[in-house]
């Protein structure tokens, strides 16, 4: 299952690369947008792990 999610993530990144080349978005803007989205994803994972840890201990 994690492998499937990894491949779906790669497909999503390829889609974003194709989309940015069509829309004319600068590479720096695309990288910034991906960076902040990834930061948000990491924050959500940390919150979930913290809530699981507090419920166990």
mmCIF file as gemmi writes it, N, C-alpha and C atoms, coordinates in Angstrom:
data_model
loop_
_atom_site.group_PDB
_atom_site.id
_atom_site.type_symbol
_atom_site.label_atom_id
_atom_site.label_alt_id
_atom_site.label_comp_id
_atom_site.label_asym_id
_atom_site.label_entity_id
_atom_site.label_seq_id
_atom_site.pdbx_PDB_ins_code
_atom_site.Cartn_x
_atom_site.Cartn_y
_atom_site.Cartn_z
_atom_site.occupancy
_atom_site.B_iso_or_equiv
_atom_site.pdbx_formal_charge
_atom_site.auth_seq_id
_atom_site.auth_asym_id
_atom_site.pdbx_PDB_model_num
ATOM 1 N N . UNK Axp A 1 ? 0.809 -1.211 0 1 0 ? 1 A 1
ATOM 2 C CA . UNK Axp A 1 ? 0 0 0 1 0 ? 1 A 1
ATOM 3 C C . UNK Axp A 1 ? 0.853 1.277 0 1 0 ? 1 A 1
ATOM 4 N N . UNK Axp A 2 ? 1.916 1.369 0.823 1 0 ? 2 A 1
ATOM 5 C CA . UNK Axp A 2 ? 2.757 2.576 0.765 1 0 ? 2 A 1
ATOM 6 C C . UNK Axp A 2 ? 3.404 2.76 -0.606 1 0 ? 2 A 1
ATOM 7 N N . UNK Axp A 3 ? 3.722 1.655 -1.272 1 0 ? 3 A 1
ATOM 8 C CA . UNK Axp A 3 ? 4.327 1.74 -2.597 1 0 ? 3 A 1
ATOM 9 C C . UNK Axp A 3 ? 3.356 2.373 -3.589 1 0 ? 3 A 1
ATOM 10 N N . UNK Axp A 4 ? 2.088 2.011 -3.487 1 0 ? 4 A 1
ATOM 11 C CA . UNK Axp A 4 ? 1.065 2.584 -4.363 1 0 ? 4 A 1
ATOM 12 C C . UNK Axp A 4 ? 0.952 4.097 -4.13 1 0 ? 4 A 1
ATOM 13 N N . UNK Axp A 5 ? 0.964 4.504 -2.868 1 0 ? 5 A 1
ATOM 14 C CA . UNK Axp A 5 ? 0.894 5.933 -2.561 1 0 ? 5 A 1
ATOM 15 C C . UNK Axp A 5 ? 2.111 6.677 -3.107 1 0 ? 5 A 1
ATOM 16 N N . UNK Axp A 6 ? 3.283 6.032 -3.047 1 0 ? 6 A 1
ATOM 17 C CA . UNK Axp A 6 ? 4.495 6.65 -3.571 1 0 ? 6 A 1
ATOM 18 C C . UNK Axp A 6 ? 4.379 6.886 -5.076 1 0 ? 6 A 1
ATOM 19 N N . UNK Axp A 7 ? 3.893 5.876 -5.81 1 0 ? 7 A 1
ATOM 20 C CA . UNK Axp A 7 ? 3.744 6.032 -7.254 1 0 ? 7 A 1
ATOM 21 C C . UNK Axp A 7 ? 2.691 7.08 -7.595 1 0 ? 7 A 1
ATOM 22 N N . UNK Axp A 8 ? 1.615 7.137 -6.828 1 0 ? 8 A 1
ATOM 23 C CA . UNK Axp A 8 ? 0.607 8.163 -7.064 1 0 ? 8 A 1
ATOM 24 C C . UNK Axp A 8 ? 1.197 9.555 -6.826 1 0 ? 8 A 1
ATOM 25 N N . UNK Axp A 9 ? 2.065 9.67 -5.824 1 0 ? 9 A 1
ATOM 26 C CA . UNK Axp A 9 ? 2.729 10.944 -5.545 1 0 ? 9 A 1
ATOM 27 C C . UNK Axp A 9 ? 3.611 11.347 -6.727 1 0 ? 9 A 1
ATOM 28 N N . UNK Axp A 10 ? 4.35 10.38 -7.287 1 0 ? 10 A 1
ATOM 29 C CA . UNK Axp A 10 ? 5.198 10.682 -8.445 1 0 ? 10 A 1
ATOM 30 C C . UNK Axp A 10 ? 4.361 11.117 -9.643 1 0 ? 10 A 1
ATOM 31 N N . UNK Axp A 11 ? 3.234 10.467 -9.856 1 0 ? 11 A 1
ATOM 32 C CA . UNK Axp A 11 ? 2.363 10.85 -10.97 1 0 ? 11 A 1
ATOM 33 C C . UNK Axp A 11 ? 1.849 12.27 -10.783 1 0 ? 11 A 1
ATOM 34 N N . UNK Axp A 12 ? 1.51 12.617 -9.553 1 0 ? 12 A 1
ATOM 35 C CA . UNK Axp A 12 ? 1.01 13.961 -9.263 1 0 ? 12 A 1
ATOM 36 C C . UNK Axp A 12 ? 2.097 15.006 -9.543 1 0 ? 12 A 1
ATOM 37 N N . UNK Axp A 13 ? 3.358 14.682 -9.188 1 0 ? 13 A 1
ATOM 38 C CA . UNK Axp A 13 ? 4.458 15.609 -9.461 1 0 ? 13 A 1
ATOM 39 C C . UNK Axp A 13 ? 4.676 15.771 -10.961 1 0 ? 13 A 1
ATOM 40 N N . UNK Axp A 14 ? 4.585 14.663 -11.725 1 0 ? 14 A 1
ATOM 41 C CA . UNK Axp A 14 ? 4.722 14.759 -13.174 1 0 ? 14 A 1
ATOM 42 C C . UNK Axp A 14 ? 3.616 15.618 -13.759 1 0 ? 14 A 1
ATOM 43 N N . UNK Axp A 15 ? 2.419 15.477 -13.235 1 0 ? 15 A 1
ATOM 44 C CA . UNK Axp A 15 ? 1.299 16.291 -13.708 1 0 ? 15 A 1
ATOM 45 C C . UNK Axp A 15 ? 1.566 17.767 -13.429 1 0 ? 15 A 1
ATOM 46 N N . UNK Axp A 16 ? 2.102 18.063 -12.25 1 0 ? 16 A 1
ATOM 47 C CA . UNK Axp A 16 ? 2.403 19.456 -11.906 1 0 ? 16 A 1
ATOM 48 C C . UNK Axp A 16 ? 3.483 20.03 -12.82 1 0 ? 16 A 1
ATOM 49 N N . UNK Axp A 17 ? 4.49 19.224 -13.162 1 0 ? 17 A 1
ATOM 50 C CA . UNK Axp A 17 ? 5.536 19.706 -14.063 1 0 ? 17 A 1
ATOM 51 C C . UNK Axp A 17 ? 4.964 20.029 -15.432 1 0 ? 17 A 1
ATOM 52 N N . UNK Axp A 18 ? 4.109 19.152 -15.947 1 0 ? 18 A 1
ATOM 53 C CA . UNK Axp A 18 ? 3.494 19.393 -17.253 1 0 ? 18 A 1
ATOM 54 C C . UNK Axp A 18 ? 2.58 20.615 -17.2 1 0 ? 18 A 1
ATOM 55 N N . UNK Axp A 19 ? 1.832 20.744 -16.102 1 0 ? 19 A 1
ATOM 56 C CA . UNK Axp A 19 ? 0.9 21.866 -15.962 1 0 ? 19 A 1
ATOM 57 C C . UNK Axp A 19 ? 1.649 23.194 -15.904 1 0 ? 19 A 1
ATOM 58 N N . UNK Axp A 20 ? 2.761 23.225 -15.178 1 0 ? 20 A 1
ATOM 59 C CA . UNK Axp A 20 ? 3.498 24.488 -15.045 1 0 ? 20 A 1
ATOM 60 C C . UNK Axp A 20 ? 4.137 24.895 -16.37 1 0 ? 20 A 1
ATOM 61 N N . UNK Axp A 21 ? 4.538 23.911 -17.183 1 0 ? 21 A 1
ATOM 62 C CA . UNK Axp A 21 ? 5.126 24.274 -18.475 1 0 ? 21 A 1
ATOM 63 C C . UNK Axp A 21 ? 4.068 24.8 -19.427 1 0 ? 21 A 1
ATOM 64 N N . UNK Axp A 22 ? 2.829 24.323 -19.29 1 0 ? 22 A 1
ATOM 65 C CA . UNK Axp A 22 ? 1.747 24.8 -20.157 1 0 ? 22 A 1
ATOM 66 C C . UNK Axp A 22 ? 1.288 26.189 -19.735 1 0 ? 22 A 1
ATOM 67 N N . UNK Axp A 23 ? 1.164 26.413 -18.425 1 0 ? 23 A 1
ATOM 68 C CA . UNK Axp A 23 ? 0.657 27.693 -17.936 1 0 ? 23 A 1
ATOM 69 C C . UNK Axp A 23 ? 1.725 28.781 -17.933 1 0 ? 23 A 1
ATOM 70 N N . UNK Axp A 24 ? 2.985 28.416 -18.106 1 0 ? 24 A 1
ATOM 71 C CA . UNK Axp A 24 ? 4.053 29.405 -18.116 1 0 ? 24 A 1
ATOM 72 C C . UNK Axp A 24 ? 4.486 29.843 -16.732 1 0 ? 24 A 1
ATOM 73 N N . UNK Axp A 25 ? 4.158 29.053 -15.716 1 0 ? 25 A 1
ATOM 74 C CA . UNK Axp A 25 ? 4.563 29.377 -14.354 1 0 ? 25 A 1
ATOM 75 C C . UNK Axp A 25 ? 6.079 29.225 -14.219 1 0 ? 25 A 1
ATOM 76 N N . UNK Axp A 26 ? 6.698 30.136 -13.525 1 0 ? 26 A 1
ATOM 77 C CA . UNK Axp A 26 ? 8.152 30.069 -13.377 1 0 ? 26 A 1
ATOM 78 C C . UNK Axp A 26 ? 8.536 28.888 -12.483 1 0 ? 26 A 1
ATOM 79 N N . UNK Axp A 27 ? 9.703 28.302 -12.727 1 0 ? 27 A 1
ATOM 80 C CA . UNK Axp A 27 ? 10.142 27.165 -11.897 1 0 ? 27 A 1
ATOM 81 C C . UNK Axp A 27 ? 10.265 27.536 -10.422 1 0 ? 27 A 1
ATOM 82 N N . UNK Axp A 28 ? 10.688 28.767 -10.135 1 0 ? 28 A 1
ATOM 83 C CA . UNK Axp A 28 ? 10.818 29.189 -8.742 1 0 ? 28 A 1
ATOM 84 C C . UNK Axp A 28 ? 9.455 29.245 -8.057 1 0 ? 28 A 1
ATOM 85 N N . UNK Axp A 29 ? 8.448 29.752 -8.752 1 0 ? 29 A 1
ATOM 86 C CA . UNK Axp A 29 ? 7.107 29.814 -8.174 1 0 ? 29 A 1
ATOM 87 C C . UNK Axp A 29 ? 6.557 28.406 -7.935 1 0 ? 29 A 1
ATOM 88 N N . UNK Axp A 30 ? 6.814 27.504 -8.885 1 0 ? 30 A 1
ATOM 89 C CA . UNK Axp A 30 ? 6.332 26.125 -8.734 1 0 ? 30 A 1
ATOM 90 C C . UNK Axp A 30 ? 7.017 25.459 -7.556 1 0 ? 30 A 1
ATOM 91 N N . UNK Axp A 31 ? 8.343 25.645 -7.433 1 0 ? 31 A 1
ATOM 92 C CA . UNK Axp A 31 ? 9.07 25.059 -6.316 1 0 ? 31 A 1
ATOM 93 C C . UNK Axp A 31 ? 8.572 25.607 -4.978 1 0 ? 31 A 1
ATOM 94 N N . UNK Axp A 32 ? 8.285 26.903 -4.943 1 0 ? 32 A 1
ATOM 95 C CA . UNK Axp A 32 ? 7.773 27.491 -3.706 1 0 ? 32 A 1
ATOM 96 C C . UNK Axp A 32 ? 6.418 26.934 -3.332 1 0 ? 32 A 1
ATOM 97 N N . UNK Axp A 33 ? 5.566 26.772 -4.324 1 0 ? 33 A 1
ATOM 98 C CA . UNK Axp A 33 ? 4.236 26.218 -4.065 1 0 ? 33 A 1
ATOM 99 C C . UNK Axp A 33 ? 4.342 24.776 -3.573 1 0 ? 33 A 1
ATOM 100 N N . UNK Axp A 34 ? 5.213 23.975 -4.211 1 0 ? 34 A 1
ATOM 101 C CA . UNK Axp A 34 ? 5.393 22.587 -3.778 1 0 ? 34 A 1
ATOM 102 C C . UNK Axp A 34 ? 6.01 22.524 -2.385 1 0 ? 34 A 1
ATOM 103 N N . UNK Axp A 35 ? 6.942 23.44 -2.085 1 0 ? 35 A 1
ATOM 104 C CA . UNK Axp A 35 ? 7.576 23.452 -0.773 1 0 ? 35 A 1
ATOM 105 C C . UNK Axp A 35 ? 6.55 23.681 0.33 1 0 ? 35 A 1
ATOM 106 N N . UNK Axp A 36 ? 5.686 24.685 0.157 1 0 ? 36 A 1
ATOM 107 C CA . UNK Axp A 36 ? 4.709 24.981 1.199 1 0 ? 36 A 1
ATOM 108 C C . UNK Axp A 36 ? 3.662 23.885 1.317 1 0 ? 36 A 1
ATOM 109 N N . UNK Axp A 37 ? 3.313 23.245 0.199 1 0 ? 37 A 1
ATOM 110 C CA . UNK Axp A 37 ? 2.367 22.135 0.27 1 0 ? 37 A 1
ATOM 111 C C . UNK Axp A 37 ? 2.982 20.959 1.022 1 0 ? 37 A 1
ATOM 112 N N . UNK Axp A 38 ? 4.274 20.688 0.762 1 0 ? 38 A 1
ATOM 113 C CA . UNK Axp A 38 ? 4.955 19.609 1.473 1 0 ? 38 A 1
ATOM 114 C C . UNK Axp A 38 ? 5.095 19.922 2.959 1 0 ? 38 A 1
ATOM 115 N N . UNK Axp A 39 ? 5.36 21.189 3.291 1 0 ? 39 A 1
ATOM 116 C CA . UNK Axp A 39 ? 5.423 21.573 4.714 1 0 ? 39 A 1
ATOM 117 C C . UNK Axp A 39 ? 4.088 21.319 5.395 1 0 ? 39 A 1
ATOM 118 N N . UNK Axp A 40 ? 3.007 21.64 4.728 1 0 ? 40 A 1
ATOM 119 C CA . UNK Axp A 40 ? 1.684 21.389 5.285 1 0 ? 40 A 1
ATOM 120 C C . UNK Axp A 40 ? 1.431 19.913 5.486 1 0 ? 40 A 1
ATOM 121 N N . UNK Axp A 41 ? 1.866 19.084 4.533 1 0 ? 41 A 1
ATOM 122 C CA . UNK Axp A 41 ? 1.68 17.635 4.651 1 0 ? 41 A 1
ATOM 123 C C . UNK Axp A 41 ? 2.485 17.084 5.83 1 0 ? 41 A 1
ATOM 124 N N . UNK Axp A 42 ? 3.717 17.568 5.998 1 0 ? 42 A 1
ATOM 125 C CA . UNK Axp A 42 ? 4.545 17.113 7.121 1 0 ? 42 A 1
ATOM 126 C C . UNK Axp A 42 ? 3.915 17.533 8.443 1 0 ? 42 A 1
ATOM 127 N N . UNK Axp A 43 ? 3.375 18.731 8.511 1 0 ? 43 A 1
ATOM 128 C CA . UNK Axp A 43 ? 2.738 19.202 9.731 1 0 ? 43 A 1
ATOM 129 C C . UNK Axp A 43 ? 1.532 18.34 10.093 1 0 ? 43 A 1
ATOM 130 N N . UNK Axp A 44 ? 0.724 17.971 9.105 1 0 ? 44 A 1
ATOM 131 C CA . UNK Axp A 44 ? -0.434 17.11 9.361 1 0 ? 44 A 1
ATOM 132 C C . UNK Axp A 44 ? 0.012 15.753 9.873 1 0 ? 44 A 1
ATOM 133 N N . UNK Axp A 45 ? 1.047 15.177 9.281 1 0 ? 45 A 1
ATOM 134 C CA . UNK Axp A 45 ? 1.546 13.878 9.724 1 0 ? 45 A 1
ATOM 135 C C . UNK Axp A 45 ? 2.058 13.967 11.157 1 0 ? 45 A 1
ATOM 136 N N . UNK Axp A 46 ? 2.775 15.036 11.493 1 0 ? 46 A 1
ATOM 137 C CA . UNK Axp A 46 ? 3.273 15.189 12.862 1 0 ? 46 A 1
ATOM 138 C C . UNK Axp A 46 ? 2.144 15.319 13.868 1 0 ? 46 A 1
ATOM 139 N N . UNK Axp A 47 ? 1.086 16.036 13.505 1 0 ? 47 A 1
ATOM 140 C CA . UNK Axp A 47 ? -0.064 16.18 14.401 1 0 ? 47 A 1
ATOM 141 C C . UNK Axp A 47 ? -0.737 14.83 14.612 1 0 ? 47 A 1
ATOM 142 N N . UNK Axp A 48 ? -0.882 14.05 13.529 1 0 ? 48 A 1
ATOM 143 C CA . UNK Axp A 48 ? -1.498 12.724 13.654 1 0 ? 48 A 1
ATOM 144 C C . UNK Axp A 48 ? -0.651 11.818 14.535 1 0 ? 48 A 1
ATOM 145 N N . UNK Axp A 49 ? 0.673 11.831 14.323 1 0 ? 49 A 1
ATOM 146 C CA . UNK Axp A 49 ? 1.554 10.996 15.142 1 0 ? 49 A 1
ATOM 147 C C . UNK Axp A 49 ? 1.523 11.414 16.607 1 0 ? 49 A 1
ATOM 148 N N . UNK Axp A 50 ? 1.452 12.702 16.865 1 0 ? 50 A 1
ATOM 149 C CA . UNK Axp A 50 ? 1.393 13.18 18.243 1 0 ? 50 A 1
ATOM 150 C C . UNK Axp A 50 ? 0.098 12.738 18.911 1 0 ? 50 A 1
ATOM 151 N N . UNK Axp A 51 ? -1.017 12.804 18.173 1 0 ? 51 A 1
ATOM 152 C CA . UNK Axp A 51 ? -2.288 12.388 18.766 1 0 ? 51 A 1
ATOM 153 C C . UNK Axp A 51 ? -2.309 10.885 19.011 1 0 ? 51 A 1
ATOM 154 N N . UNK Axp A 52 ? -1.691 10.108 18.128 1 0 ? 52 A 1
ATOM 155 C CA . UNK Axp A 52 ? -1.611 8.654 18.348 1 0 ? 52 A 1
ATOM 156 C C . UNK Axp A 52 ? -0.729 8.361 19.556 1 0 ? 52 A 1
ATOM 157 N N . UNK Axp A 53 ? 0.383 9.075 19.663 1 0 ? 53 A 1
ATOM 158 C CA . UNK Axp A 53 ? 1.284 8.875 20.799 1 0 ? 53 A 1
ATOM 159 C C . UNK Axp A 53 ? 0.651 9.242 22.12 1 0 ? 53 A 1
ATOM 160 N N . UNK Axp A 54 ? -0.123 10.32 22.143 1 0 ? 54 A 1
ATOM 161 C CA . UNK Axp A 54 ? -0.755 10.728 23.402 1 0 ? 54 A 1
ATOM 162 C C . UNK Axp A 54 ? -1.889 9.78 23.778 1 0 ? 54 A 1
ATOM 163 N N . UNK Axp A 55 ? -2.542 9.179 22.801 1 0 ? 55 A 1
ATOM 164 C CA . UNK Axp A 55 ? -3.619 8.244 23.128 1 0 ? 55 A 1
ATOM 165 C C . UNK Axp A 55 ? -3.06 6.913 23.623 1 0 ? 55 A 1
ATOM 166 N N . UNK Axp A 56 ? -1.846 6.571 23.2 1 0 ? 56 A 1
ATOM 167 C CA . UNK Axp A 56 ? -1.236 5.322 23.646 1 0 ? 56 A 1
ATOM 168 C C . UNK Axp A 56 ? -0.584 5.472 25.017 1 0 ? 56 A 1
ATOM 169 N N . UNK Axp A 57 ? -0.028 6.643 25.285 1 0 ? 57 A 1
ATOM 170 C CA . UNK Axp A 57 ? 0.727 6.777 26.529 1 0 ? 57 A 1
ATOM 171 C C . UNK Axp A 57 ? 0.129 7.788 27.402 1 0 ? 57 A 1
